[in-house]
Amino acid sequence: MTDLTRELNLSDGRHLDVLVGGATSGPTIVLHHGTPSDATCWLDWHDTAERRGVRIVSVSRPGYASSSRVVGRDVAQAADDVEAVLDQLGIGEYVTAGWSGGGPHALACAALHHGRCLAVATLAGVGPYGAPGLDFLAGMGPENIEEFSASVQGEAELRRWLSDNAEPFRHVTGSELAEAFGGLVPAIDKAVLNGGYADHMAAETRRALRDGFDGWVDDDLAFTRSWGFELSAITVPVTVWQGDLDLMVPAAHGSWLVEHLQTAQSRTPIGHGHISLVTQYREEILDWLISWPS
């Protein structure tokens, strides 16, 4: 745990690992971490949010860090957990953003929390597997192609693949991170993965996976099934942020989302990858989000 994290207990007996940072009051932004990751992914947003008078809340999805696993969860389940957490914290309206695998979970909140979720941003967010017009694997680095190919074969095959290929992430250090990502990071992302930021990202990855691969497994399985909600249910403002050099979630995913979200606008900074996008456009992302709360 950190000074900004806590464990909240739910009425069904589960517990959730939650980060509450930024300002102590003011507009609230719910941030959804990627895959694999946990709530402390957003620790480095704390100071920026605090300066803007914005509170940030992030929930480690079930199976990550100390959050209880939910076997068979779908993407929509994250919205239920967010609602439970916000109720406990006494927070009503909010805006939300999700990075990478967190993108669909942010969209779930926008689709299912009408009147409470006021705007949503996806940051290199993954699109729906098997959707007409989206070649899900095209343009991904070889590791992601192997991972999702295993995912569609079911949990047993995915666990075997992770055991054989992802164990180093459970112990990775900052200096090892760029190499561990292999063919998933272009030069612009490798340039970001050094020094303090690499140490931070390695630490939250180790924390997320400290008890094994449950969260990662359940995320991947949820991505290859129905998300549990319709994109057409989203009527609040949406911004789709996408790097054109992204090898984890290729630019086609962002383009597909823009085409299929009726209120979406596109932001595609040229020359950016999966990681550089979020690290270098943090302030712009926050400023767009906090322009919406009443």
FENTABEL-V862373 format. One record per helix or strand of 2 or more residues. SS is the DSSP state (H for helix, E for strand). FROM is the first residue (numbers start at 1). TO is the last residue. If there is no record, write none. Layout:
[[SS	FROM	TO] [SS	FROM	TO]]
This chain:
[[E	5	9] [E	15	22] [E	28	32] [H	39	51] [E	55	59] [H	77	89] [E	94	99] [H	102	112] [E	117	123] [H	142	151] [H	155	165] [H	167	170] [H	174	184] [H	187	192] [H	195	208] [H	214	223] [H	231	233] [E	237	241] [H	251	260] [E	264	267] [H	274	280] [H	282	290]]
